[in-house]
């Protein structure tokens, strides 16, 4: 197999592994509820993008603020924002994702 063919095969495999249907997310569990969301001003709409609002991320034993950012729109899908849900005494982060 030539180097070019190997490169194309590697790119195709990477695209498959990183596709929304296959991409696995780490499960993030926090022992305490997240703080209230910060107030952010959403920028003016950008054609072809959706806004992922800022949120709290649990890391290294504490909450860290992740600012909002633009996500490239996927035709035929709708954006489901990430959010925290309580499961028993703990809180679990549900990563934002594209849904049909």
TIVO-501798 format. One record per residue (C-alpha): x, y, z. Coordinates in steps of 0.2 Angstrom, whole numbers, padded with zeros to 4 digits, always signed. Layout:
<atoms>
XYZ ...
</atoms>
This chain:
<atoms>
+0000+0000+0000 +0007+0017-0005 +0009+0031+0008 -0005+0041-0001 -0017+0026+0000 -0012+0024+0019 -0015+0042+0022 -0032+0042+0014 -0037+0026+0024 -0031+0034+0040 -0041+0050+0036 -0057+0040+0032 -0055+0030+0048 -0052+0046+0059 -0068+0054+0051 -0078+0038+0055 -0072+0038+0073 -0075+0057+0075 -0092+0057+0068 -0107+0062+0079 -0115+0045+0080 -0099+0036+0085 -0090+0049+0096 -0090+0044+0114 -0090+0057+0128 -0082+0055+0145 -0094+0053+0159 -0092+0068+0171 -0100+0067+0188 -0099+0080+0202 -0103+0078+0220 -0111+0095+0222 -0123+0105+0211 -0116+0117+0199 -0116+0136+0203 -0130+0146+0194 -0125+0150+0176 -0116+0166+0173 -0124+0179+0163 -0117+0180+0145 -0122+0191+0131 -0124+0180+0115 -0116+0188+0100 -0126+0192+0085 -0132+0176+0075 -0119+0169+0063 -0126+0160+0047 -0121+0141+0048 -0118+0141+0066 -0127+0138+0083 -0122+0146+0100 -0117+0134+0113 -0120+0144+0129 -0107+0145+0143 -0108+0132+0157 -0099+0125+0172 -0087+0110+0170 -0082+0099+0184 -0063+0097+0184 -0049+0094+0197 -0062+0094+0211 -0070+0111+0207 -0082+0119+0195 -0073+0129+0181 -0083+0141+0169 -0082+0137+0151 -0087+0152+0140 -0100+0151+0126 -0094+0148+0109 -0101+0145+0091 -0103+0127+0084 -0104+0123+0066 -0122+0119+0061 -0125+0101+0055 -0139+0101+0041 -0154+0090+0046 -0150+0091+0065 -0154+0102+0079 -0142+0106+0093 -0147+0100+0111 -0137+0111+0123 -0126+0102+0137 -0134+0102+0154 -0132+0095+0172 -0144+0083+0179 -0145+0076+0196 -0144+0057+0199 -0146+0053+0217 -0134+0063+0227 -0122+0067+0212 -0123+0078+0197 -0120+0072+0179 -0115+0082+0164 -0124+0078+0148 -0113+0084+0134 -0121+0095+0120 -0125+0085+0105 -0134+0085+0088 -0150+0076+0087 -0162+0072+0072 
</atoms>
